[in-house]
Amino acid sequence: MNQFRTSVVAAAGPIALTMTFALTGGQEALAQNNNQPRPAVTIVNDETSPVPVAEIRPAAERVQLQTELDDGGVCSFNQRAVRRLLPDGAAIPAFTVPAGKILVLTDFRGEAVEDPAVGWSVGSVVRLRVTVGPDTLHPQLIARAVVTTDTAASGIVAMDAQSQSGVYGSSGLAVCVGAVMIGDHGSLQARANVGSAQIEGYLIPE
């Protein structure tokens, strides 16, 4: 009986070693496969599938404008001129569109201030208007706000506007900001003044 057990154990030894070698060899083969270089992937862009490129306008073309206290004589009654704020902190007063350029205005925000001689009534509409050149000849960027109890008490109303297509003005034209109140039957009344305004846009070649 003991001789039979010894024979079984002796026979099992090579089998166990063989299984160990088989498992070890499989792990080594898997590790070798993981170390193999991956196939390169090539992305080809052609006319039907171009590389997407985002347009980035240089800082020199961007325009930031701010209202001035003195219009420099370039704007009509009840309007205020603007100055251009440059990236280096300098400013161009009484800004007009430079020669050979077209100005495109896209956004503005500002405040209209009550005319103390007249006053505002709740429910009336106050309008801020940015123009490039004469009012009747060029597009305008317009924002409107309804006078509430709070704004009637403070005499100040804030508003903003955006234009999807932009407001265009050619070289030599002045940028002006005006404020009015829209009275009964749509009549325009000079019952508001421009408190302040910040305008954004960009210049393109004419």
C-alpha positions in Angstrom: 0.0 0.0 0.0 2.8 2.4 0.9 4.5 1.5 -2.3 1.4 2.5 -4.3 1.1 5.9 -2.6 4.8 6.6 -3.3 4.2 5.8 -7.0 1.2 8.1 -7.2 3.0 11.0 -5.6 6.0 10.5 -7.8 3.8 10.4 -10.9 1.9 13.6 -9.8 5.2 15.5 -9.4 5.9 15.9 -13.1 2.3 16.7 -13.9 2.3 19.6 -11.3 5.6 20.9 -12.7 4.2 20.8 -16.2 1.1 22.8 -15.2 3.3 25.4 -13.5 5.5 25.8 -16.5 2.4 26.1 -18.7 0.9 28.8 -16.6 4.2 30.7 -16.3 4.7 30.5 -20.0 1.2 31.9 -20.6 1.8 34.9 -18.4 5.1 35.6 -20.1 3.4 35.4 -23.5 0.7 37.8 -22.3 3.3 40.2 -21.0 5.2 40.1 -24.2 2.0 40.9 -26.1 1.3 43.9 -23.9 4.8 45.2 -24.7 4.3 45.0 -28.4 4.0 48.4 -30.1 0.4 49.5 -30.9 -0.5 50.1 -34.6 -0.2 53.8 -35.5 -3.4 55.7 -36.2 -3.3 58.2 -39.0 -6.0 61.0 -39.3 -6.2 62.5 -42.8 -8.0 65.9 -43.3 -9.0 66.9 -46.8 -11.4 69.3 -48.4 -14.4 67.3 -47.3 -13.1 66.9 -43.7 -10.9 70.0 -43.0 -9.1 70.7 -39.7 -11.4 72.9 -37.6 -9.8 76.3 -37.1 -11.2 78.9 -34.7 -10.9 82.5 -35.8 -8.9 84.6 -33.2 -8.9 88.3 -33.8 -5.8 90.1 -32.7 -6.1 92.6 -29.9 -5.4 95.5 -32.2 -8.7 94.8 -34.1 -10.9 94.6 -31.0 -12.7 97.7 -30.0 -13.8 98.7 -26.5 -15.6 102.0 -26.2 -16.7 104.0 -23.2 -18.8 107.2 -22.9 -17.1 110.5 -22.3 -18.3 113.6 -20.4 -17.3 115.9 -23.2 -18.6 114.9 -26.7 -15.9 117.0 -28.4 -18.5 118.4 -30.7 -18.9 115.2 -32.8 -22.3 114.2 -31.5 -25.7 115.9 -31.7 -27.9 117.2 -28.8 -28.6 114.8 -26.0 -25.9 112.4 -27.1 -22.5 111.6 -25.7 -19.3 110.7 -27.6 -17.2 107.7 -26.7 -13.5 107.1 -26.3 -11.6 104.0 -27.3 -9.8 102.0 -24.6 -6.6 100.5 -25.9 -4.9 97.3 -24.6 -2.0 99.2 -23.1 -4.4 101.4 -21.0 -4.3 104.4 -23.2 -7.4 106.0 -24.7 -8.5 107.7 -27.9 -10.9 110.6 -27.1 -14.0 111.5 -29.2 -13.5 108.2 -31.2 -14.3 108.1 -34.9 -13.9 105.1 -37.2 -10.3 105.1 -38.5 -9.6 105.6 -42.2 -9.8 102.5 -44.3 -11.7 100.6 -41.6 -15.3 99.5 -40.9 -16.5 99.4 -37.3 -18.8 96.5 -36.3 -20.5 97.0 -32.9 -21.9 93.9 -31.3 -22.6 94.5 -27.6 -23.3 97.3 -25.2 -24.5 98.0 -21.7 -25.2 101.2 -20.0 -27.3 103.3 -17.7 -29.9 106.0 -18.4 -30.4 108.7 -15.9 -33.7 110.6 -15.2 -33.9 114.2 -16.3 -34.6 115.9 -12.9 -36.5 118.7 -14.6 -39.2 116.3 -15.9 -39.1 113.0 -13.9 -40.1 109.5 -14.8 -43.4 107.7 -14.4 -43.7 104.0 -13.6 -44.5 102.0 -16.8 -42.8 104.4 -19.2 -40.0 103.1 -21.5 -36.5 104.4 -21.5 -34.2 103.8 -24.5 -30.5 103.9 -24.9 -29.2 104.1 -28.5 -25.8 103.7 -30.0 -25.3 105.1 -33.4 -22.4 105.3 -35.9 -22.9 108.4 -38.0 -26.2 110.3 -38.5 -29.2 108.6 -36.8 -31.3 108.5 -39.9 -28.7 107.0 -42.3 -27.1 104.2 -40.3 -28.2 101.2 -38.2 -28.5 101.6 -34.5 -27.8 99.4 -31.4 -30.8 99.9 -29.1 -31.7 98.7 -25.6 -35.0 99.4 -23.8 -36.1 99.1 -20.2 -39.5 99.7 -18.5 -39.4 102.1 -15.5 -40.3 100.2 -12.3 -41.1 101.6 -8.9 -37.5 101.1 -7.8 -35.9 102.7 -10.9 -38.4 105.6 -10.7 -37.3 106.2 -7.2 -33.6 106.0 -8.0 -33.7 107.8 -11.3 -31.3 105.3 -12.9 -32.1 102.3 -15.1 -29.5 99.8 -16.4 -29.9 97.9 -19.7 -27.9 96.0 -22.3 -28.2 94.9 -25.9 -26.6 92.5 -28.3 -26.7 92.4 -32.1 -26.3 89.1 -34.1 -25.4 90.9 -37.3 -23.6 93.9 -35.9 -24.0 97.6 -36.4 -21.7 98.9 -39.1 -20.1 102.2 -39.6 -17.5 103.3 -42.2 -14.4 105.4 -41.7 -14.7 109.0 -40.4 -18.0 108.4 -38.6 -18.4 109.2 -34.9 -19.9 106.8 -32.4 -22.5 108.4 -30.1 -24.8 107.3 -27.3 -28.2 108.9 -26.7 -31.0 108.4 -24.3 -34.7 109.1 -24.6 -38.0 108.2 -22.9 -40.8 106.9 -25.1 -44.0 108.7 -24.1 -47.6 108.2 -25.0 -48.4 107.1 -28.6 -44.7 106.3 -29.2 -43.5 109.9 -29.0 -39.9 110.4 -28.1 -39.2 112.8 -25.2 -35.9 114.1 -24.0 -36.6 113.0 -20.4 -33.5 110.8 -20.0 -29.7 111.4 -20.1 -26.9 108.9 -20.7 -25.3 108.0 -17.4 -22.6 105.7 -18.8 -22.1 103.1 -21.5 -19.6 100.4 -22.5 -19.6 99.2 -26.1 -17.7 96.3 -27.7 -17.0 95.5 -31.4 -14.2 95.1 -33.9 -12.6 96.7 -36.9 -12.3 95.1 -40.3 -10.7 96.5 -43.5 -13.0 98.7 -45.6 
